[in-house]
Amino acid sequence: AVVSTQSGHYGRGNLLLDFSPSKEILLEQEGTVELLSKLVLNSDDEVKLNGVWALMNITYKANSDLRSKILSHFGVLQILETVEDDCPKLKIKALGLLRNILCDPDEVDRIMTSHGREVLKTLVPILTNSDKWSDEEQEQVLCVFINIATGHIAKDLLTERDDLMLCLLRFLSHLNSQLQIAATTCITHLVKSEDSGCLDRQNKLKEMGHFKELQSLLGARPEVADRAKIALQYFQ
């Protein structure tokens, strides 16, 4: 039975914050996903954080059925609203949840076709207003875009945004190597030669300076240079 008290809800959420056997047992219980979705709507910030954290955890490497079930109770627009919360920890976990939801290319295309405008409206400003957001928040946004860039239709939706492409270019020369790696990985997914539009995307990024900037990273620290080499090999 689903525990009806707030303390009971909180306890169940805690059990889903790690990868213990309790997680699998609780997920099999009817009402668990619904309960966690309600936690996120709680007025108490700690309870809300607990709920988002648990949802992020259970969506990690989750199957399509579980991801769909979660979205039926806590949809993309609600996740985006949580990303805009003033609490940095909550924002980070909500971005992690969105990243986990957007992990299958076909599902990415479906979600971006229906909610792409809202996703970009929420996420792109976090990258363009770099002084307002922490490196950790921006890295999480870049990781979401890495997953989105695996979609076939979504690749073009991202590349059409010059402001986003300029952000990726700027992060290639960032002092934080994790941001450099994330930006490089996103570019790699965008220019992979897997569809008819790849040459157009490659040419656009060449014209905007991404190819040249990637070449300059070949002399960077090894972990960055290695990612740059991978990206460059896809340019024709």
RABEL-V10157 format. One record per backbone hydrogen bond with DSSP energy under -1.0 kcal/mol. CO is the residue of the C=O (numbers start at 0). NH is the residue of the N-H. If there is no record, write none. Layout:
# RABEL-V10157
CO:NH  CO:NH
This chain:
# RABEL-V10157
4:8  5:9  6:10  7:11  8:12  9:13  10:14  12:15  13:16  19:22  20:24  21:25  22:26  23:27  25:28  28:31  30:34  31:35  32:36  33:37  34:38  35:39  38:41  43:47  44:48  45:49  46:50  47:51  48:52  49:53  50:54  51:55  52:56  53:57  54:58  56:59  58:61  62:66  63:67  64:68  65:69  66:70  67:71  69:72  69:73  74:78  75:79  76:80  77:81  78:82  79:83  81:84  86:90  87:91  88:92  89:93  90:94  91:95  92:96  93:97  94:98  95:99  96:100  97:101  100:102  103:107  104:108  105:109  106:110  107:111  108:112  109:113  110:114  111:115  114:118  115:119  116:120  117:121  118:122  119:123  122:125  123:126  123:127  124:128  127:129  128:131  133:137  134:138  135:139  136:140  137:141  138:142  139:143  140:144  141:145  142:146  143:147  144:148  146:149  147:150  150:154  152:156  153:157  154:158  155:159  157:160  159:161  160:164  161:165  162:166  163:167  164:168  165:169  166:170  167:171  169:172  170:173  175:179  176:180  177:181  178:182  179:183  180:184  181:185  182:186  183:187  184:188  185:189  186:190  191:193  194:197  196:200  197:201  198:202  199:203  200:204  201:205  202:206  203:207  204:209  208:212  209:213  210:214  211:215  214:217  216:219  220:223  220:224  221:225  223:227  224:228  225:229  226:230  227:231  228:232  230:233  231:234
